[in-house]
Amino acid sequence: MTAHHHDEVITIPRDEYEALRAEVRRLRRELGRQQAMRATMDNAAHPGEMRTFTRDELAAEWGIGG
């Protein structure tokens, strides 16, 4: 890890930071849904090879949960 120089440090308001974090979570969920839909469509093309996921596995894949 490198030390930060004073001219490299920025500050942003807490509400803007929280809004950015919320947007990242939303985008991760959207990406997870797209990946799940793609996997579902791929599995529909190959019946009998379908994989099921637990709730915890899906949450981990989508980057949500505790």
PDB file as gemmi writes it, atoms N, CA and C in Angstrom:
CRYST1    1.000    1.000    1.000  90.00  90.00  90.00 P 1                      
ATOM      1  N   MET A   1       0.838  -1.170   0.000  1.00  0.00           N  
ATOM      2  CA  MET A   1       0.000   0.000   0.000  1.00  0.00           C  
ATOM      3  C   MET A   1       0.885   1.235   0.000  1.00  0.00           C  
ATOM      4  N   THR A   2       0.509   2.215  -0.781  1.00  0.00           N  
ATOM      5  CA  THR A   2       1.317   3.431  -0.864  1.00  0.00           C  
ATOM      6  C   THR A   2       0.698   4.520  -0.007  1.00  0.00           C  
ATOM      7  N   ALA A   3       1.536   5.420   0.445  1.00  0.00           N  
ATOM      8  CA  ALA A   3       1.055   6.564   1.218  1.00  0.00           C  
ATOM      9  C   ALA A   3       0.398   7.560   0.266  1.00  0.00           C  
ATOM     10  N   HIS A   4      -0.672   8.186   0.721  1.00  0.00           N  
ATOM     11  CA  HIS A   4      -1.358   9.184  -0.099  1.00  0.00           C  
ATOM     12  C   HIS A   4      -0.703  10.539   0.102  1.00  0.00           C  
ATOM     13  N   HIS A   5      -0.517  11.219  -0.987  1.00  0.00           N  
ATOM     14  CA  HIS A   5      -0.070  12.598  -0.910  1.00  0.00           C  
ATOM     15  C   HIS A   5      -1.306  13.469  -0.741  1.00  0.00           C  
ATOM     16  N   HIS A   6      -1.140  14.581  -0.100  1.00  0.00           N  
ATOM     17  CA  HIS A   6      -2.274  15.450   0.176  1.00  0.00           C  
ATOM     18  C   HIS A   6      -3.028  15.838  -1.096  1.00  0.00           C  
ATOM     19  N   ASP A   7      -2.333  16.036  -2.206  1.00  0.00           N  
ATOM     20  CA  ASP A   7      -3.008  16.442  -3.437  1.00  0.00           C  
ATOM     21  C   ASP A   7      -3.769  15.295  -4.106  1.00  0.00           C  
ATOM     22  N   GLU A   8      -3.634  14.061  -3.616  1.00  0.00           N  
ATOM     23  CA  GLU A   8      -4.345  12.912  -4.182  1.00  0.00           C  
ATOM     24  C   GLU A   8      -5.613  12.573  -3.405  1.00  0.00           C  
ATOM     25  N   VAL A   9      -5.844  13.217  -2.289  1.00  0.00           N  
ATOM     26  CA  VAL A   9      -6.981  12.912  -1.433  1.00  0.00           C  
ATOM     27  C   VAL A   9      -8.129  13.855  -1.748  1.00  0.00           C  
ATOM     28  N   ILE A  10      -9.316  13.274  -1.883  1.00  0.00           N  
ATOM     29  CA  ILE A  10     -10.504  14.087  -2.107  1.00  0.00           C  
ATOM     30  C   ILE A  10     -11.527  13.741  -1.033  1.00  0.00           C  
ATOM     31  N   THR A  11     -12.475  14.605  -0.840  1.00  0.00           N  
ATOM     32  CA  THR A  11     -13.583  14.315   0.069  1.00  0.00           C  
ATOM     33  C   THR A  11     -14.875  14.534  -0.699  1.00  0.00           C  
ATOM     34  N   ILE A  12     -15.871  13.744  -0.344  1.00  0.00           N  
ATOM     35  CA  ILE A  12     -17.195  13.914  -0.934  1.00  0.00           C  
ATOM     36  C   ILE A  12     -18.200  13.893   0.212  1.00  0.00           C  
ATOM     37  N   PRO A  13     -19.323  14.542   0.034  1.00  0.00           N  
ATOM     38  CA  PRO A  13     -20.347  14.532   1.084  1.00  0.00           C  
ATOM     39  C   PRO A  13     -20.854  13.113   1.344  1.00  0.00           C  
ATOM     40  N   ARG A  14     -21.198  12.840   2.582  1.00  0.00           N  
ATOM     41  CA  ARG A  14     -21.659  11.504   2.988  1.00  0.00           C  
ATOM     42  C   ARG A  14     -22.845  11.046   2.152  1.00  0.00           C  
ATOM     43  N   ASP A  15     -23.820  11.927   1.895  1.00  0.00           N  
ATOM     44  CA  ASP A  15     -24.999  11.510   1.124  1.00  0.00           C  
ATOM     45  C   ASP A  15     -24.642  11.126  -0.309  1.00  0.00           C  
ATOM     46  N   GLU A  16     -23.673  11.813  -0.901  1.00  0.00           N  
ATOM     47  CA  GLU A  16     -23.220  11.447  -2.241  1.00  0.00           C  
ATOM     48  C   GLU A  16     -22.510  10.097  -2.219  1.00  0.00           C  
ATOM     49  N   TYR A  17     -21.690   9.877  -1.192  1.00  0.00           N  
ATOM     50  CA  TYR A  17     -21.001   8.595  -1.021  1.00  0.00           C  
ATOM     51  C   TYR A  17     -22.009   7.454  -0.878  1.00  0.00           C  
ATOM     52  N   GLU A  18     -23.016   7.656  -0.038  1.00  0.00           N  
ATOM     53  CA  GLU A  18     -24.040   6.619   0.160  1.00  0.00           C  
ATOM     54  C   GLU A  18     -24.822   6.368  -1.127  1.00  0.00           C  
ATOM     55  N   ALA A  19     -25.097   7.426  -1.885  1.00  0.00           N  
ATOM     56  CA  ALA A  19     -25.806   7.260  -3.161  1.00  0.00           C  
ATOM     57  C   ALA A  19     -24.965   6.453  -4.141  1.00  0.00           C  
ATOM     58  N   LEU A  20     -23.662   6.704  -4.170  1.00  0.00           N  
ATOM     59  CA  LEU A  20     -22.779   5.937  -5.047  1.00  0.00           C  
ATOM     60  C   LEU A  20     -22.734   4.469  -4.634  1.00  0.00           C  
ATOM     61  N   ARG A  21     -22.665   4.223  -3.335  1.00  0.00           N  
ATOM     62  CA  ARG A  21     -22.671   2.835  -2.852  1.00  0.00           C  
ATOM     63  C   ARG A  21     -23.966   2.128  -3.230  1.00  0.00           C  
ATOM     64  N   ALA A  22     -25.093   2.827  -3.091  1.00  0.00           N  
ATOM     65  CA  ALA A  22     -26.388   2.243  -3.461  1.00  0.00           C  
ATOM     66  C   ALA A  22     -26.426   1.926  -4.952  1.00  0.00           C  
ATOM     67  N   GLU A  23     -25.873   2.806  -5.766  1.00  0.00           N  
ATOM     68  CA  GLU A  23     -25.848   2.573  -7.218  1.00  0.00           C  
ATOM     69  C   GLU A  23     -24.979   1.364  -7.556  1.00  0.00           C  
ATOM     70  N   VAL A  24     -23.858   1.207  -6.885  1.00  0.00           N  
ATOM     71  CA  VAL A  24     -23.005   0.028  -7.121  1.00  0.00           C  
ATOM     72  C   VAL A  24     -23.769  -1.243  -6.747  1.00  0.00           C  
ATOM     73  N   ARG A  25     -24.475  -1.226  -5.617  1.00  0.00           N  
ATOM     74  CA  ARG A  25     -25.265  -2.406  -5.230  1.00  0.00           C  
ATOM     75  C   ARG A  25     -26.329  -2.706  -6.277  1.00  0.00           C  
ATOM     76  N   ARG A  26     -27.012  -1.659  -6.772  1.00  0.00           N  
ATOM     77  CA  ARG A  26     -28.046  -1.850  -7.780  1.00  0.00           C  
ATOM     78  C   ARG A  26     -27.463  -2.455  -9.053  1.00  0.00           C  
ATOM     79  N   LEU A  27     -26.313  -1.929  -9.476  1.00  0.00           N  
ATOM     80  CA  LEU A  27     -25.680  -2.445 -10.694  1.00  0.00           C  
ATOM     81  C   LEU A  27     -25.228  -3.887 -10.517  1.00  0.00           C  
ATOM     82  N   ARG A  28     -24.731  -4.234  -9.334  1.00  0.00           N  
ATOM     83  CA  ARG A  28     -24.340  -5.626  -9.074  1.00  0.00           C  
ATOM     84  C   ARG A  28     -25.544  -6.548  -9.130  1.00  0.00           C  
ATOM     85  N   ARG A  29     -26.669  -6.115  -8.544  1.00  0.00           N  
ATOM     86  CA  ARG A  29     -27.890  -6.935  -8.610  1.00  0.00           C  
ATOM     87  C   ARG A  29     -28.341  -7.103 -10.055  1.00  0.00           C  
ATOM     88  N   GLU A  30     -28.326  -6.012 -10.817  1.00  0.00           N  
ATOM     89  CA  GLU A  30     -28.736  -6.082 -12.220  1.00  0.00           C  
ATOM     90  C   GLU A  30     -27.842  -7.037 -13.001  1.00  0.00           C  
ATOM     91  N   LEU A  31     -26.545  -6.943 -12.796  1.00  0.00           N  
ATOM     92  CA  LEU A  31     -25.607  -7.841 -13.472  1.00  0.00           C  
ATOM     93  C   LEU A  31     -25.874  -9.288 -13.064  1.00  0.00           C  
ATOM     94  N   GLY A  32     -26.118  -9.511 -11.783  1.00  0.00           N  
ATOM     95  CA  GLY A  32     -26.426 -10.865 -11.309  1.00  0.00           C  
ATOM     96  C   GLY A  32     -27.683 -11.416 -11.959  1.00  0.00           C  
ATOM     97  N   ARG A  33     -28.697 -10.571 -12.084  1.00  0.00           N  
ATOM     98  CA  ARG A  33     -29.934 -11.005 -12.739  1.00  0.00           C  
ATOM     99  C   ARG A  33     -29.694 -11.344 -14.206  1.00  0.00           C  
ATOM    100  N   GLN A  34     -28.890 -10.512 -14.864  1.00  0.00           N  
ATOM    101  CA  GLN A  34     -28.576 -10.786 -16.265  1.00  0.00           C  
ATOM    102  C   GLN A  34     -27.811 -12.101 -16.407  1.00  0.00           C  
ATOM    103  N   GLN A  35     -26.857 -12.341 -15.524  1.00  0.00           N  
ATOM    104  CA  GLN A  35     -26.099 -13.590 -15.571  1.00  0.00           C  
ATOM    105  C   GLN A  35     -27.007 -14.777 -15.291  1.00  0.00           C  
ATOM    106  N   ALA A  36     -27.909 -14.618 -14.331  1.00  0.00           N  
ATOM    107  CA  ALA A  36     -28.842 -15.707 -14.020  1.00  0.00           C  
ATOM    108  C   ALA A  36     -29.765 -15.986 -15.198  1.00  0.00           C  
ATOM    109  N   MET A  37     -30.242 -14.922 -15.840  1.00  0.00           N  
ATOM    110  CA  MET A  37     -31.126 -15.105 -16.997  1.00  0.00           C  
ATOM    111  C   MET A  37     -30.376 -15.790 -18.137  1.00  0.00           C  
ATOM    112  N   ARG A  38     -29.146 -15.372 -18.362  1.00  0.00           N  
ATOM    113  CA  ARG A  38     -28.340 -15.994 -19.416  1.00  0.00           C  
ATOM    114  C   ARG A  38     -28.111 -17.477 -19.110  1.00  0.00           C  
ATOM    115  N   ALA A  39     -27.802 -17.780 -17.850  1.00  0.00           N  
ATOM    116  CA  ALA A  39     -27.586 -19.175 -17.455  1.00  0.00           C  
ATOM    117  C   ALA A  39     -28.869 -19.979 -17.602  1.00  0.00           C  
ATOM    118  N   THR A  40     -29.995 -19.366 -17.274  1.00  0.00           N  
ATOM    119  CA  THR A  40     -31.285 -20.052 -17.409  1.00  0.00           C  
ATOM    120  C   THR A  40     -31.573 -20.349 -18.871  1.00  0.00           C  
ATOM    121  N   MET A  41     -31.311 -19.381 -19.727  1.00  0.00           N  
ATOM    122  CA  MET A  41     -31.547 -19.581 -21.158  1.00  0.00           C  
ATOM    123  C   MET A  41     -30.605 -20.648 -21.716  1.00  0.00           C  
ATOM    124  N   ASP A  42     -29.357 -20.634 -21.264  1.00  0.00           N  
ATOM    125  CA  ASP A  42     -28.407 -21.652 -21.706  1.00  0.00           C  
ATOM    126  C   ASP A  42     -28.859 -23.033 -21.248  1.00  0.00           C  
ATOM    127  N   ASN A  43     -29.362 -23.104 -20.016  1.00  0.00           N  
ATOM    128  CA  ASN A  43     -29.819 -24.386 -19.480  1.00  0.00           C  
ATOM    129  C   ASN A  43     -31.075 -24.866 -20.195  1.00  0.00           C  
ATOM    130  N   ALA A  44     -31.925 -23.951 -20.619  1.00  0.00           N  
ATOM    131  CA  ALA A  44     -33.139 -24.325 -21.345  1.00  0.00           C  
ATOM    132  C   ALA A  44     -32.781 -24.974 -22.676  1.00  0.00           C  
ATOM    133  N   ALA A  45     -31.650 -24.566 -23.234  1.00  0.00           N  
ATOM    134  CA  ALA A  45     -31.207 -25.144 -24.502  1.00  0.00           C  
ATOM    135  C   ALA A  45     -30.622 -26.539 -24.303  1.00  0.00           C  
ATOM    136  N   HIS A  46     -30.268 -26.875 -23.060  1.00  0.00           N  
ATOM    137  CA  HIS A  46     -29.684 -28.178 -22.740  1.00  0.00           C  
ATOM    138  C   HIS A  46     -30.436 -28.809 -21.569  1.00  0.00           C  
ATOM    139  N   PRO A  47     -31.652 -29.310 -21.798  1.00  0.00           N  
ATOM    140  CA  PRO A  47     -32.441 -29.884 -20.705  1.00  0.00           C  
ATOM    141  C   PRO A  47     -31.697 -31.044 -20.034  1.00  0.00           C  
ATOM    142  N   GLY A  48     -31.914 -31.171 -18.748  1.00  0.00           N  
ATOM    143  CA  GLY A  48     -31.263 -32.240 -18.003  1.00  0.00           C  
ATOM    144  C   GLY A  48     -29.936 -31.825 -17.396  1.00  0.00           C  
ATOM    145  N   GLU A  49     -29.398 -30.695 -17.820  1.00  0.00           N  
ATOM    146  CA  GLU A  49     -28.127 -30.210 -17.294  1.00  0.00           C  
ATOM    147  C   GLU A  49     -28.326 -28.989 -16.389  1.00  0.00           C  
ATOM    148  N   MET A  50     -29.558 -28.764 -15.952  1.00  0.00           N  
ATOM    149  CA  MET A  50     -29.861 -27.570 -15.177  1.00  0.00           C  
ATOM    150  C   MET A  50     -29.264 -27.642 -13.783  1.00  0.00           C  
ATOM    151  N   ARG A  51     -28.711 -26.548 -13.344  1.00  0.00           N  
ATOM    152  CA  ARG A  51     -28.104 -26.425 -12.017  1.00  0.00           C  
ATOM    153  C   ARG A  51     -29.022 -25.590 -11.149  1.00  0.00           C  
ATOM    154  N   THR A  52     -29.296 -26.029  -9.946  1.00  0.00           N  
ATOM    155  CA  THR A  52     -30.070 -25.228  -9.010  1.00  0.00           C  
ATOM    156  C   THR A  52     -29.134 -24.622  -7.977  1.00  0.00           C  
ATOM    157  N   PHE A  53     -29.511 -23.461  -7.472  1.00  0.00           N  
ATOM    158  CA  PHE A  53     -28.687 -22.733  -6.519  1.00  0.00           C  
ATOM    159  C   PHE A  53     -29.454 -22.502  -5.227  1.00  0.00           C  
ATOM    160  N   THR A  54     -28.732 -22.523  -4.126  1.00  0.00           N  
ATOM    161  CA  THR A  54     -29.350 -22.174  -2.857  1.00  0.00           C  
ATOM    162  C   THR A  54     -29.455 -20.657  -2.766  1.00  0.00           C  
ATOM    163  N   ARG A  55     -30.252 -20.198  -1.842  1.00  0.00           N  
ATOM    164  CA  ARG A  55     -30.395 -18.755  -1.623  1.00  0.00           C  
ATOM    165  C   ARG A  55     -29.054 -18.119  -1.282  1.00  0.00           C  
ATOM    166  N   ASP A  56     -28.267 -18.805  -0.438  1.00  0.00           N  
ATOM    167  CA  ASP A  56     -26.948 -18.284  -0.058  1.00  0.00           C  
ATOM    168  C   ASP A  56     -26.000 -18.208  -1.259  1.00  0.00           C  
ATOM    169  N   GLU A  57     -26.039 -19.209  -2.131  1.00  0.00           N  
ATOM    170  CA  GLU A  57     -25.185 -19.191  -3.315  1.00  0.00           C  
ATOM    171  C   GLU A  57     -25.550 -18.023  -4.238  1.00  0.00           C  
ATOM    172  N   LEU A  58     -26.849 -17.810  -4.414  1.00  0.00           N  
ATOM    173  CA  LEU A  58     -27.282 -16.693  -5.254  1.00  0.00           C  
ATOM    174  C   LEU A  58     -26.884 -15.357  -4.638  1.00  0.00           C  
ATOM    175  N   ALA A  59     -27.078 -15.208  -3.343  1.00  0.00           N  
ATOM    176  CA  ALA A  59     -26.718 -13.960  -2.666  1.00  0.00           C  
ATOM    177  C   ALA A  59     -25.223 -13.696  -2.804  1.00  0.00           C  
ATOM    178  N   ALA A  60     -24.404 -14.729  -2.641  1.00  0.00           N  
ATOM    179  CA  ALA A  60     -22.961 -14.572  -2.785  1.00  0.00           C  
ATOM    180  C   ALA A  60     -22.591 -14.196  -4.212  1.00  0.00           C  
ATOM    181  N   GLU A  61     -23.239 -14.832  -5.181  1.00  0.00           N  
ATOM    182  CA  GLU A  61     -22.954 -14.548  -6.594  1.00  0.00           C  
ATOM    183  C   GLU A  61     -23.362 -13.115  -6.961  1.00  0.00           C  
ATOM    184  N   TRP A  62     -24.470 -12.658  -6.399  1.00  0.00           N  
ATOM    185  CA  TRP A  62     -24.956 -11.316  -6.704  1.00  0.00           C  
ATOM    186  C   TRP A  62     -24.297 -10.255  -5.846  1.00  0.00           C  
ATOM    187  N   GLY A  63     -23.490 -10.666  -4.870  1.00  0.00           N  
ATOM    188  CA  GLY A  63     -22.814  -9.697  -4.020  1.00  0.00           C  
ATOM    189  C   GLY A  63     -23.734  -9.009  -3.022  1.00  0.00           C  
ATOM    190  N   ILE A  64     -24.769  -9.740  -2.600  1.00  0.00           N  
ATOM    191  CA  ILE A  64     -25.685  -9.166  -1.615  1.00  0.00           C  
ATOM    192  C   ILE A  64     -25.753 -10.088  -0.405  1.00  0.00           C  
ATOM    193  N   GLY A  65     -26.385  -9.669   0.610  1.00  0.00           N  
ATOM    194  CA  GLY A  65     -26.536 -10.492   1.807  1.00  0.00           C  
ATOM    195  C   GLY A  65     -25.477 -10.193   2.826  1.00  0.00           C  
ATOM    196  N   GLY A  66     -25.555 -10.896   3.954  1.00  0.00           N  
ATOM    197  CA  GLY A  66     -24.647 -10.605   5.057  1.00  0.00           C  
ATOM    198  C   GLY A  66     -23.568 -11.558   5.122  1.00  0.00           C  
TER     199      GLY A  66                                                      
END                                                                             
